[in-house]
Amino acid sequence: MRYIAVFPTLTLAQKAARVLKAENIHVEVVKVDSTRTRRGCSWGVAFDDSKLLGVRMTLSNNSLSEREIIKE
């Protein structure tokens, strides 16, 4: 199972991916279907469910705020 941290733009998702990869967290930038999110069309960073805490901490430490985190 994996999660997706949802961002409003591709640019923010790419920035989040760079920050997470620098912390050795394997991620993939993905297009999020508008039916899966509360605010419509978005981009996200997909990652393994075992990395949830590390992802949240890394994003927070780098002043990156995801809209939401959804299960895939």
Protein Blocks (a to p, Z undefined) as FASTA:
>chain_A
ZZddddfbfklmmmmmmmmmmnopacddddddfklpmnlpaddddddfklmmmmmmmmmm
nopacfbdcdZZ
